[in-house]
């Protein structure tokens, strides 16, 4: 499954009819093109995004744009959007298939480590012929460790044709000090972005249409310290005034008081209907006409007045801090600072309201309903959380789980349910099991087990535990509920295997298979895979082989070629362990036929086939054939490989070095393999420690013979 892409996040902000040219900053950014990163870091209202967008339009290089939001703290979503932004460039400057392998890794049943995925992305970027720029706008919303770590790795190994620009309100969690020391960083801070007196005069008089004297401009520039948003708010308040001098004289105080004052001045200059529109829609991160109508009027008929789309057009024309997000003028957002001001005023008004239903909660619920009806579950949940409507959040999360789990977005999903009261979660067995799987995906076995026990209390299980919750059982997704016993059993098998309880894993996996219909290949696949791995670990090699073969055949039957190829290496290893090398070769050759039928590019898992064949030929003593298969595996590379291929490749290369008598080279490769290793459910029958011990033994023998 693919993650839906919100196209407006990839749009370069439209050119403003009038803007203040800033050649000194453009020049600095041009000079920074020889470095890796340009960082534009300053508080809200300093024109960071405007500067970046205007520079992109004149710098002479292709550029991509990504407007970030909190959702990109999920590492999978962050990488999906990163690929989408790069694709807006590579449609003209790179291969049409750009990002395909990265997206394939993100959609695999066991997502690869972030560093490995970013490595694949870097290799694809390196194939782009033309120099280009990527702008990450509003990076301050990214606080997730994995997303930051992935971008840091990208920066460390950035191909020379790519230049990265970050706009942010606060310094990101990236290795800025190291980049600074290496002269790989260009920085523009608040002190750089402040308007000079000349720029302030051009802005106030040419852009905002005032006729201020040099003295008045200088006074405003000093009082605002060149803060662009402050100048804009001041200019809006002065439009139509005749007492300019007295206004400027009274325009003093800290930013907080200035903002409070300007909200009153700007808002009070507008009709009551526009004030209400601005305040009530300030809860929205993005606005469009139908959404605004839904928030303002709910299910009631809209009054015979201007529509939301018409009002948005008026607000944009009045220069009231409305930023278009597309060229069609359909989606907008308020300037971040202005939105903060509007929300502050809305909260003040709501606090004085005597309405039985809290105004702000009502607005958020209306927004949540609209987003749900229009297919934006994440926004629907966000607004429901803002309204403290936990029942609604629970319902949306339960329905969203299958799709998000299939897209490996359990991190984002868990952020929703972690905000829910425990009693409410425990009353929903389907939600409990989904919660358990989210914990297991994060490696939190104990927490996952606790949620499984919560679900089992509703399933008539004899497993001990506290009494049922006071709330009655709630089931939203009946289809998930019907398969819950099998899902619970599969989860227990996962936990048992992770904890080394092989008999327990086998028992639970078999129970899951017994509960599922024979034709439910999608759900039987994971259970069968776990059973086969447990059988393998327990030494029942033939039964493990047959179980894995059936699971892989089921994946092939439903058209999941990558999953079908994923078990090939394990099946081949089992045949090798049995001493049936010819049968192992046949396993790989059958898999090769399946991969070849897919055409180009080769699907993930193909490189693993050639690597497996190489190892078998080496066991047979056919070193020339082994070298040929190894070379083909290396030629295909990580783009056509499963996640742990780099580790296994180094291990195989080390064994080849032993055959050549290069023991030092073998040890170097084994050290590299150890660095790349990470645990998987597949038993590790040739641990690096044992292989290194064998090599050291050969080293000692060689030394004695010498």
C-alpha positions as CSV (number, residue, x, y, z in Angstrom):
1,X,0.0,0.0,0.0
2,X,1.1,3.6,-0.7
3,X,1.0,6.6,1.6
4,X,-1.3,9.3,0.1
5,X,0.6,12.5,-0.7
6,X,-0.9,15.9,0.0
7,X,0.2,17.8,-3.1
8,X,0.0,21.3,-1.5
9,X,2.9,20.4,0.8
10,X,5.1,20.2,-2.3
11,X,4.2,23.5,-3.9
12,X,6.7,26.4,-4.1
13,X,4.9,29.4,-2.6
14,X,3.5,31.6,-5.4
15,X,5.3,34.8,-6.4
16,X,4.0,37.9,-4.5
17,X,2.8,40.8,-6.7
18,X,5.1,43.1,-4.7
19,X,8.0,42.2,-2.5
20,X,11.2,43.8,-1.2
21,X,14.3,42.7,-3.1
22,X,17.0,41.5,-0.8
23,X,20.2,41.2,-2.9
24,X,22.5,41.0,0.1
25,X,20.8,37.8,1.3
26,X,20.4,36.4,-2.2
27,X,24.2,36.8,-2.7
28,X,25.0,35.0,0.6
29,X,22.7,32.1,-0.4
30,X,24.3,31.9,-3.9
31,X,27.7,31.7,-2.3
32,X,26.5,29.0,0.0
33,X,25.6,26.7,-3.0
34,X,29.1,25.2,-2.7
35,X,28.3,24.0,0.8
36,X,25.9,21.2,1.9
37,X,23.4,23.2,3.9
38,X,21.8,26.6,4.1
39,X,20.1,27.1,7.4
40,X,17.5,30.0,7.8
41,X,16.7,30.0,11.5
42,X,14.7,32.8,13.1
43,X,11.5,33.4,15.1
44,X,8.1,33.6,13.5
45,X,7.5,36.5,11.2
46,X,11.1,37.1,9.9
47,X,10.4,36.2,6.3
48,X,12.2,32.8,6.2
49,X,10.0,31.0,3.7
50,X,9.6,34.1,1.6
51,X,13.3,34.6,1.3
52,X,13.9,30.9,0.4
53,X,11.1,30.9,-2.2
54,X,12.3,34.1,-3.9
55,X,15.9,32.8,-4.0
56,X,14.9,29.5,-5.5
57,X,13.2,31.4,-8.4
58,X,16.4,33.3,-9.3
59,X,19.2,30.9,-8.3
60,X,19.2,29.1,-11.7
61,X,18.9,25.5,-10.3
62,X,16.0,23.1,-10.3
63,X,14.4,23.0,-6.8
64,X,11.9,21.0,-4.8
65,X,9.9,22.2,-1.9
66,X,8.4,20.4,1.2
67,X,6.3,22.1,3.7
68,X,6.6,20.0,6.9
69,X,4.0,19.4,9.6
70,X,3.9,17.3,12.8
71,X,2.9,14.2,10.9
72,X,6.4,13.9,9.4
73,X,7.8,13.0,12.8
74,X,6.8,9.5,11.8
75,X,10.0,8.3,10.0
76,X,8.1,6.4,7.3
77,X,5.9,9.4,6.4
78,X,9.0,11.7,6.6
79,X,10.8,9.6,4.0
80,X,7.8,9.1,1.8
81,X,7.3,12.9,1.6
82,X,11.1,13.4,1.1
83,X,11.0,11.1,-1.9
84,X,7.8,12.9,-3.2
85,X,9.6,16.3,-3.0
86,X,12.7,14.9,-4.8
87,X,10.5,13.4,-7.5
88,X,9.2,16.9,-8.4
89,X,12.8,17.6,-9.4
90,X,13.8,14.2,-10.9
91,X,10.8,14.2,-13.3
92,X,13.1,16.5,-15.4
93,X,16.6,15.8,-14.2
94,X,16.7,12.2,-13.2
95,X,15.4,8.7,-13.8
96,X,11.6,8.3,-14.0
97,X,11.8,5.5,-11.4
98,X,13.4,7.7,-8.8
99,X,12.5,6.6,-5.3
100,X,10.9,3.3,-6.2
101,X,13.4,1.2,-4.2
102,X,13.1,3.4,-1.2
103,X,9.3,3.2,-1.2
104,X,9.6,-0.5,-1.6
105,X,11.7,-0.8,1.5
106,X,9.2,1.4,3.4
107,X,6.3,-0.9,2.4
108,X,8.1,-4.1,3.2
109,X,6.6,-6.3,6.0
110,X,9.7,-5.7,8.2
111,X,10.8,-2.1,7.5
112,X,14.6,-1.8,7.1
113,X,16.6,0.5,9.5
114,X,16.4,4.2,8.7
115,X,20.1,4.4,7.9
116,X,19.8,1.6,5.3
117,X,16.8,3.3,3.6
118,X,18.5,6.6,3.5
119,X,21.6,4.9,2.0
120,X,19.4,3.6,-0.8
121,X,18.0,7.1,-1.3
122,X,21.5,8.6,-1.4
123,X,22.5,6.2,-4.1
124,X,19.5,7.2,-6.1
125,X,20.3,10.9,-5.6
126,X,23.8,10.3,-6.8
127,X,22.5,9.2,-10.2
128,X,20.9,12.6,-10.8
129,X,23.0,14.4,-13.4
130,X,22.0,18.0,-12.7
131,X,22.7,20.1,-9.6
132,X,19.6,20.9,-7.7
133,X,18.1,22.3,-4.4
134,X,15.7,20.9,-1.9
135,X,13.9,23.2,0.6
136,X,12.5,21.8,3.9
137,X,10.2,24.5,5.1
138,X,9.1,24.7,8.8
139,X,11.6,22.1,10.0
140,X,11.0,23.1,13.6
141,X,8.0,20.8,13.7
142,X,10.3,17.8,13.4
143,X,11.2,16.6,16.9
144,X,11.2,12.8,16.2
145,X,14.6,11.2,16.8
146,X,14.5,8.8,13.8
147,X,13.5,11.6,11.3
148,X,16.3,13.8,12.6
149,X,18.8,10.9,12.5
150,X,17.8,10.0,9.0
151,X,18.3,13.6,7.8
152,X,21.7,13.8,9.6
153,X,22.8,10.7,7.8
154,X,21.7,12.2,4.5
155,X,23.7,15.4,5.2
156,X,26.8,13.4,6.2
157,X,26.8,11.6,2.9
158,X,25.1,14.2,0.7
159,X,25.9,13.9,-3.0
160,X,27.7,17.0,-4.4
161,X,24.9,17.8,-6.8
162,X,22.4,18.3,-4.0
163,X,22.1,21.4,-1.8
164,X,19.7,21.4,1.2
165,X,17.9,24.5,2.6
166,X,16.1,24.4,5.9
167,X,13.8,27.1,7.3
168,X,13.0,26.8,11.0
169,X,12.0,28.7,14.0
170,X,14.6,27.0,16.2
171,X,17.8,25.2,15.5
172,X,17.2,21.6,14.4
173,X,18.7,18.5,16.1
174,X,21.3,18.1,13.4
175,X,25.2,18.1,13.6
176,X,25.4,21.9,12.9
177,X,28.7,22.3,14.8
178,X,30.4,19.7,12.7
179,X,29.1,21.2,9.5
180,X,30.2,24.7,10.7
181,X,33.7,23.5,11.4
182,X,34.0,21.8,8.0
183,X,32.7,25.0,6.3
184,X,29.7,23.1,5.0
185,X,27.0,25.4,6.5
186,X,25.6,28.8,5.5
187,X,23.6,30.4,8.3
188,X,21.0,33.2,8.1
189,X,19.8,34.2,11.5
190,X,17.3,36.8,12.9
191,X,20.0,39.5,12.8
192,X,20.5,38.8,9.1
193,X,16.8,38.7,8.2
194,X,15.8,41.9,9.9
195,X,14.8,44.7,7.5
196,X,17.3,47.5,7.2
197,X,16.0,51.1,7.1
198,X,16.1,51.0,3.3
199,X,14.3,47.7,3.1
200,X,11.7,48.8,5.7
201,X,11.0,52.0,3.7
202,X,10.5,50.0,0.5
203,X,8.2,47.6,2.4
204,X,6.1,50.2,4.1
205,X,5.7,52.6,1.3
206,X,5.9,50.5,-1.9
207,X,4.4,47.2,-0.8
208,X,2.0,48.3,1.9
209,X,1.0,51.5,0.1
210,X,1.8,54.0,2.9
211,X,3.5,57.5,2.5
212,X,5.8,57.6,5.5
213,X,8.6,60.0,5.9
214,X,12.2,58.8,6.5
215,X,11.8,59.8,10.1
216,X,8.6,57.8,10.6
217,X,10.2,54.7,8.8
218,X,13.2,54.9,11.0
219,X,11.1,55.1,14.1
220,X,9.1,52.0,13.2
221,X,12.3,50.2,12.1
222,X,13.9,50.9,15.5
223,X,10.7,50.0,17.5
224,X,10.2,46.7,15.6
225,X,14.0,45.9,15.3
226,X,13.4,45.1,11.7
227,X,10.8,42.4,12.6
228,X,9.0,42.0,9.3
229,X,5.7,40.7,10.7
230,X,5.6,43.6,13.2
231,X,6.1,46.1,10.4
232,X,3.3,44.5,8.4
233,X,0.9,44.5,11.4
234,X,1.8,48.2,12.0
235,X,1.2,49.1,8.4
236,X,-2.2,47.4,8.4
237,X,-3.1,49.4,11.5
238,X,-2.0,52.6,9.9
239,X,-3.9,52.2,6.6
240,X,-6.6,54.9,6.4
241,X,-5.2,56.8,9.5
242,X,-4.5,60.5,9.5
243,X,-2.7,60.5,12.8
244,X,0.4,58.5,11.7
245,X,2.8,60.4,13.9
246,X,0.8,59.7,17.1
247,X,0.4,56.0,16.2
248,X,4.1,55.5,15.6
249,X,4.8,57.3,18.9
250,X,2.5,54.9,20.8
251,X,3.8,51.9,19.0
252,X,6.1,50.6,21.8
253,X,6.4,47.8,24.3
254,X,7.4,44.1,24.2
255,X,6.3,41.9,21.3
256,X,3.5,40.4,23.3
257,X,1.9,43.7,24.1
258,X,2.4,44.9,20.5
259,X,0.8,41.8,19.2
260,X,-2.2,42.2,21.5
261,X,-2.6,45.8,20.5
262,X,-2.4,45.0,16.8
263,X,-4.9,42.2,17.0
264,X,-7.4,44.7,18.4
265,X,-6.5,47.3,15.8
266,X,-6.5,44.9,12.8
267,X,-9.5,42.9,13.7
268,X,-11.6,46.0,14.7
269,X,-11.1,47.5,11.3
270,X,-12.9,44.5,9.7
271,X,-16.7,43.9,9.6
272,X,-18.1,41.7,12.3
273,X,-18.7,38.8,9.9
274,X,-15.1,38.8,8.8
275,X,-13.9,39.0,12.5
276,X,-16.0,35.9,13.3
277,X,-14.7,34.1,10.2
278,X,-11.1,34.8,11.1
279,X,-11.4,33.8,14.7
280,X,-13.5,30.6,14.2
281,X,-11.3,29.3,11.4
282,X,-8.1,30.0,13.2
283,X,-8.2,26.5,14.6
284,X,-7.4,25.2,11.1
285,X,-3.8,24.5,9.9
286,X,-5.1,24.7,6.2
287,X,-8.3,26.3,5.0
288,X,-10.5,25.9,2.0
289,X,-14.0,27.2,1.3
290,X,-16.0,24.0,2.1
291,X,-14.0,23.3,5.2
292,X,-14.5,26.8,6.5
293,X,-18.3,26.6,5.8
294,X,-18.4,23.3,7.8
295,X,-16.5,24.8,10.7
296,X,-18.7,27.9,10.8
297,X,-22.1,26.3,10.3
298,X,-21.8,22.6,10.9
299,X,-24.7,20.7,9.5
300,X,-26.9,23.7,9.3
301,X,-27.6,25.5,6.0
302,X,-25.2,28.3,5.2
303,X,-26.8,31.7,5.5
304,X,-27.4,33.6,2.2
305,X,-24.1,35.4,2.6
306,X,-20.7,35.1,1.0
307,X,-19.3,31.5,0.9
308,X,-16.2,30.5,2.6
309,X,-14.3,30.5,-0.7
310,X,-15.5,34.1,-1.4
311,X,-14.5,35.2,2.1
312,X,-11.0,33.7,1.7
313,X,-10.7,35.6,-1.6
314,X,-11.6,38.9,0.2
315,X,-9.1,38.2,3.1
316,X,-6.3,37.5,0.7
317,X,-7.0,40.7,-1.2
318,X,-7.1,42.6,2.0
319,X,-3.6,41.3,2.8
320,X,-4.7,39.8,6.1
321,X,-1.9,37.3,6.4
322,X,-3.4,34.6,4.3
323,X,-0.9,32.5,2.4
324,X,-2.1,30.5,-0.7
325,X,-0.9,26.9,-0.8
326,X,-1.6,26.3,-4.5
327,X,-1.9,28.1,-7.7
328,X,-5.6,27.6,-8.0
329,X,-6.2,29.6,-4.8
330,X,-8.2,26.7,-3.3
331,X,-6.1,25.9,-0.2
332,X,-4.7,28.5,2.2
333,X,-3.2,28.9,5.6
334,X,-2.9,31.8,7.9
335,X,0.5,33.3,8.5
336,X,1.7,31.4,11.6
337,X,2.0,34.5,13.8
338,X,-1.4,35.8,12.7
339,X,-2.9,32.4,13.4
340,X,-1.5,32.5,16.9
341,X,-3.0,36.0,17.5
342,X,-6.4,34.9,16.2
343,X,-6.4,31.8,18.4
344,X,-5.5,33.9,21.4
345,X,-8.5,36.2,20.7
346,X,-10.7,33.2,20.1
347,X,-9.8,31.7,23.5
348,X,-10.5,35.0,25.2
349,X,-13.9,35.2,23.6
350,X,-14.8,31.6,24.4
351,X,-13.9,32.1,28.0
352,X,-16.5,34.8,28.3
353,X,-19.2,32.8,26.5
354,X,-22.2,31.4,28.4
355,X,-23.0,28.7,25.8
356,X,-23.7,25.3,27.1
357,X,-21.5,23.7,24.4
358,X,-17.9,25.0,24.5
359,X,-17.3,27.0,21.3
360,X,-13.7,25.8,20.6
361,X,-14.6,22.1,21.1
362,X,-17.6,22.5,18.8
363,X,-15.4,24.1,16.1
364,X,-12.9,21.2,16.4
365,X,-15.6,18.6,16.2
366,X,-17.0,20.1,13.1
367,X,-13.5,20.2,11.5
368,X,-13.0,16.6,12.5
369,X,-16.2,15.5,10.9
370,X,-15.4,17.3,7.6
371,X,-11.9,15.8,7.4
372,X,-13.3,12.3,8.1
373,X,-15.9,12.7,5.4
374,X,-13.2,13.9,3.0
375,X,-10.7,11.1,3.7
376,X,-8.2,12.8,5.9
377,X,-8.1,10.6,9.0
378,X,-5.0,12.2,10.5
379,X,-6.6,15.7,10.5
380,X,-9.9,14.2,11.8
381,X,-8.1,12.7,14.7
382,X,-6.1,15.8,15.5
383,X,-9.2,17.9,15.8
384,X,-11.0,15.3,17.8
385,X,-8.0,15.3,20.2
386,X,-8.1,19.1,20.4
387,X,-11.8,18.8,21.4
388,X,-11.0,16.0,24.0
389,X,-13.5,13.8,22.2
390,X,-11.8,10.6,23.1
391,X,-14.6,8.4,22.0
392,X,-14.3,9.8,18.5
393,X,-10.5,9.4,18.5
394,X,-10.9,5.8,19.6
395,X,-13.4,5.0,16.8
396,X,-11.2,6.7,14.1
397,X,-8.1,5.0,15.3
398,X,-9.7,1.5,15.3
399,X,-10.9,2.0,11.8
400,X,-7.6,3.4,10.6
401,X,-5.4,0.7,12.0
402,X,-5.4,-1.9,9.2
403,X,-4.5,0.7,6.6
404,X,-1.8,2.4,8.7
405,X,-0.3,-0.9,9.8
406,X,-0.1,-1.9,6.1
407,X,1.8,1.3,5.4
408,X,4.0,0.9,8.5
409,X,2.7,4.0,10.2
410,X,2.3,2.5,13.6
411,X,4.4,5.3,15.2
412,X,1.9,8.0,14.1
413,X,-1.0,5.8,15.0
414,X,0.3,5.1,18.5
415,X,0.7,8.9,19.1
416,X,-3.1,9.1,18.7
417,X,-4.1,6.3,21.1
418,X,-1.5,7.2,23.8
419,X,-3.6,10.3,24.5
420,X,-6.7,8.2,25.3
421,X,-7.8,7.3,28.8
422,X,-6.7,3.7,29.7
423,X,-10.3,2.7,30.7
424,X,-11.6,3.7,27.3
425,X,-8.9,1.7,25.5
426,X,-9.4,-1.4,27.6
427,X,-13.1,-1.4,26.7
428,X,-12.3,-1.9,23.0
429,X,-10.7,-5.3,22.3
430,X,-10.0,-4.5,18.6
431,X,-8.2,-1.3,19.6
432,X,-6.3,-3.2,22.4
433,X,-4.9,-5.7,19.9
434,X,-4.0,-2.9,17.4
435,X,-2.3,-1.1,20.3
436,X,-0.4,-4.3,21.2
437,X,0.9,-4.7,17.6
438,X,2.0,-1.1,17.6
439,X,4.0,-1.8,20.8
440,X,5.5,-4.9,19.3
441,X,6.6,-3.0,16.1
442,X,8.4,-0.7,18.5
443,X,10.1,-3.5,20.3
444,X,8.1,-3.0,23.5
445,X,7.2,-6.6,24.3
446,X,5.9,-6.1,27.9
447,X,3.6,-3.2,26.9
448,X,2.3,-5.2,24.0
449,X,1.6,-8.2,26.2
450,X,-0.4,-6.1,28.6
451,X,-2.6,-4.8,25.8
452,X,-3.2,-8.4,24.6
453,X,-4.3,-9.4,28.0
454,X,-6.7,-6.5,28.0
455,X,-8.3,-7.8,24.8
456,X,-8.4,-11.4,26.0
457,X,-10.6,-10.4,29.0
458,X,-13.3,-9.7,26.4
459,X,-12.7,-13.0,24.5
460,X,-13.5,-15.4,27.3
461,X,-9.8,-16.2,27.8
462,X,-8.7,-18.0,31.0
463,X,-5.5,-16.0,31.1
464,X,-5.3,-14.4,34.6
465,X,-5.6,-10.7,35.1
466,X,-7.6,-7.9,36.6
467,X,-11.4,-7.8,36.3
468,X,-13.0,-6.4,33.2
469,X,-13.3,-2.6,32.9
470,X,-16.5,-0.9,34.1
471,X,-17.3,0.3,30.6
472,X,-19.2,-2.1,28.3
473,X,-17.3,-3.6,25.4
474,X,-17.2,-1.5,22.3
475,X,-16.5,-2.8,18.8
476,X,-16.3,-0.4,15.8
477,X,-14.7,-2.6,13.2
478,X,-16.6,-5.9,13.2
479,X,-14.4,-7.5,10.5
480,X,-11.3,-7.0,12.7
481,X,-13.2,-8.3,15.7
482,X,-14.1,-11.6,13.9
483,X,-10.4,-12.3,13.3
484,X,-9.2,-11.1,16.7
485,X,-8.5,-14.5,18.3
486,X,-6.1,-15.4,15.4
487,X,-4.5,-11.9,15.6
488,X,-4.0,-12.3,19.3
489,X,-2.4,-15.8,18.9
490,X,0.0,-14.4,16.2
491,X,1.0,-11.6,18.5
492,X,1.7,-14.1,21.3
493,X,3.8,-16.1,18.9
494,X,5.8,-13.0,18.0
495,X,6.4,-12.2,21.7
496,X,7.4,-15.8,22.5
497,X,9.9,-15.9,19.7
498,X,11.4,-12.6,20.7
499,X,11.9,-13.8,24.2
500,X,13.4,-17.1,23.1
501,X,10.4,-19.3,24.0
502,X,10.4,-21.4,20.9
503,X,7.8,-24.0,22.0
504,X,5.5,-21.2,23.0
505,X,6.0,-19.4,19.7
506,X,5.2,-22.7,17.8
507,X,2.1,-23.3,19.9
508,X,0.6,-19.8,19.4
509,X,1.5,-19.7,15.7
510,X,-0.2,-23.0,15.1
511,X,-3.3,-21.8,17.0
512,X,-3.5,-18.8,14.8
513,X,-3.3,-21.0,11.7
514,X,-6.0,-23.3,13.1
515,X,-8.3,-20.3,13.6
516,X,-7.9,-18.7,10.2
517,X,-9.6,-19.9,7.0
518,X,-7.4,-21.7,4.5
519,X,-8.0,-18.9,1.9
520,X,-7.1,-16.0,4.3
521,X,-3.6,-15.8,2.9
522,X,-2.9,-12.3,4.1
523,X,-3.4,-13.2,7.8
524,X,-2.0,-16.7,7.6
525,X,1.3,-15.5,6.1
526,X,2.8,-13.9,9.3
527,X,1.6,-16.8,11.5
528,X,3.0,-19.4,9.1
529,X,6.2,-17.5,8.9
530,X,6.6,-17.4,12.6
531,X,5.8,-21.1,12.9
532,X,8.4,-22.0,10.3
533,X,11.1,-19.9,12.0
534,X,10.3,-21.4,15.4
535,X,10.5,-24.9,13.9
536,X,13.8,-24.0,12.3
537,X,15.2,-22.7,15.6
538,X,14.1,-25.9,17.4
539,X,16.0,-28.0,14.9
540,X,13.0,-29.5,13.0
541,X,14.5,-28.5,9.7
542,X,12.2,-30.4,7.2
543,X,9.0,-29.3,8.9
544,X,10.3,-25.7,9.0
545,X,11.1,-25.8,5.3
546,X,7.7,-27.1,4.4
547,X,6.0,-24.5,6.6
548,X,8.0,-21.6,5.1
549,X,7.4,-22.9,1.6
550,X,3.7,-22.9,2.1
551,X,3.8,-19.4,3.5
552,X,5.9,-18.1,0.6
553,X,3.6,-19.9,-1.9
554,X,0.6,-18.1,-0.3
555,X,2.3,-14.7,-0.7
556,X,3.0,-15.6,-4.4
557,X,-0.6,-16.6,-4.9
558,X,-1.9,-13.2,-3.8
559,X,0.7,-11.4,-5.9
560,X,3.1,-10.3,-3.2
561,X,6.3,-11.1,-5.0
562,X,8.6,-9.4,-2.6
563,X,7.2,-11.2,0.3
564,X,7.4,-14.5,-1.7
565,X,11.1,-13.9,-2.3
566,X,11.8,-12.9,1.3
567,X,11.7,-16.4,2.5
568,X,14.1,-17.8,-0.1
569,X,17.3,-17.3,1.8
570,X,15.8,-19.0,4.9
571,X,14.6,-22.0,2.8
572,X,18.0,-22.2,1.1
573,X,19.8,-22.1,4.4
574,X,17.7,-24.9,5.7
575,X,18.5,-27.1,2.8
576,X,22.2,-26.3,3.2
577,X,22.0,-27.2,6.9
578,X,20.5,-30.5,5.8
579,X,23.4,-31.1,3.4
580,X,21.1,-31.0,0.4
581,X,23.1,-28.5,-1.6
582,X,21.5,-29.4,-4.9
583,X,18.0,-28.9,-3.5
584,X,19.2,-25.6,-2.1
585,X,20.3,-24.5,-5.6
586,X,16.9,-25.5,-6.9
587,X,15.2,-23.3,-4.3
588,X,17.2,-20.3,-5.5
589,X,16.7,-21.1,-9.2
590,X,12.9,-21.3,-8.7
591,X,13.0,-17.9,-6.9
592,X,15.2,-16.5,-9.7
593,X,12.5,-17.5,-12.3
594,X,9.9,-15.7,-10.2
595,X,12.1,-12.6,-10.0
596,X,12.9,-12.7,-13.7
597,X,9.2,-12.7,-14.6
598,X,8.8,-9.3,-12.9
599,X,11.2,-7.7,-15.5
600,X,13.2,-4.6,-14.8
601,X,14.0,-3.2,-12.3
602,X,14.7,-6.4,-10.4
603,X,12.5,-6.7,-7.3
604,X,14.0,-6.6,-3.8
605,X,15.3,-10.1,-2.9
606,X,16.9,-10.7,-6.3
607,X,20.4,-9.8,-5.2
608,X,19.9,-12.2,-2.2
609,X,19.2,-15.1,-4.7
610,X,22.6,-14.6,-6.3
611,X,24.3,-14.3,-3.0
612,X,22.8,-17.5,-1.8
613,X,23.9,-19.3,-4.9
614,X,27.4,-18.0,-4.5
615,X,27.6,-19.4,-1.0
616,X,26.4,-22.8,-2.1
617,X,28.9,-22.9,-5.0
618,X,31.7,-22.1,-2.6
619,X,30.6,-24.9,-0.3
620,X,30.8,-27.2,-3.4
621,X,34.3,-26.0,-4.1
622,X,33.3,-24.3,-7.4
623,X,35.0,-21.0,-6.6
624,X,34.7,-19.6,-10.1
625,X,30.9,-20.0,-10.2
626,X,30.8,-18.6,-6.7
627,X,32.7,-15.5,-7.8
628,X,30.4,-15.0,-10.8
629,X,27.3,-15.2,-8.6
630,X,28.8,-12.9,-6.0
631,X,29.6,-10.3,-8.7
632,X,26.0,-10.4,-10.0
633,X,24.7,-9.9,-6.5
634,X,27.0,-6.9,-6.0
635,X,26.0,-5.5,-9.4
636,X,22.3,-5.6,-8.5
637,X,23.2,-4.0,-5.1
638,X,20.9,-2.8,-2.4
639,X,18.2,-1.6,-4.7
640,X,17.4,-5.3,-5.5
641,X,18.1,-6.7,-2.1
642,X,16.3,-7.3,1.2
643,X,17.2,-5.2,4.3
644,X,19.9,-7.5,5.8
645,X,21.7,-8.1,2.5
646,X,24.6,-5.8,3.4
647,X,25.4,-7.8,6.5
648,X,25.2,-11.1,4.7
649,X,27.2,-9.8,1.7
650,X,30.1,-8.9,4.0
651,X,29.9,-12.2,5.7
652,X,30.1,-14.1,2.4
653,X,32.9,-11.8,1.1
654,X,34.9,-12.6,4.3
655,X,34.5,-16.3,3.6
656,X,35.7,-15.8,0.1
657,X,38.8,-14.0,1.5
658,X,39.5,-17.0,3.6
659,X,39.5,-19.2,0.5
660,X,42.0,-16.8,-1.1
661,X,44.2,-16.9,2.0
662,X,43.6,-13.2,2.8
663,X,42.9,-13.7,6.5
664,X,43.4,-10.0,7.5
665,X,41.0,-9.0,4.8
666,X,38.5,-11.5,6.1
667,X,38.7,-10.1,9.6
668,X,38.2,-6.6,8.3
669,X,35.0,-7.7,6.4
670,X,33.7,-9.6,9.5
671,X,34.2,-6.5,11.6
672,X,32.2,-4.5,9.0
673,X,29.5,-7.3,9.0
674,X,29.2,-7.0,12.8
675,X,28.7,-3.3,12.5
676,X,25.9,-3.8,10.0
677,X,24.2,-6.7,11.9
678,X,20.8,-6.3,13.5
679,X,18.6,-9.0,14.9
680,X,15.8,-10.6,12.8
681,X,13.4,-13.4,13.4
682,X,15.6,-15.7,11.2
683,X,18.0,-17.8,13.3
684,X,21.6,-16.7,13.0
685,X,23.3,-20.0,12.4
686,X,26.7,-18.5,11.5
687,X,27.2,-15.7,14.1
688,X,30.1,-13.4,13.5
689,X,31.8,-14.3,16.7
690,X,32.1,-17.9,15.7
691,X,33.4,-17.0,12.2
692,X,36.0,-14.6,13.6
693,X,37.2,-17.4,16.0
694,X,37.7,-19.7,13.0
695,X,39.7,-17.1,11.1
696,X,41.8,-16.3,14.2
697,X,42.5,-20.0,14.6
698,X,43.8,-20.1,11.0
699,X,45.9,-17.0,11.7
700,X,47.5,-18.8,14.6
701,X,48.2,-21.9,12.6
702,X,49.7,-19.9,9.8
703,X,52.0,-18.1,12.2
704,X,53.2,-21.4,13.7
705,X,53.9,-22.8,10.2
706,X,55.8,-19.7,9.3
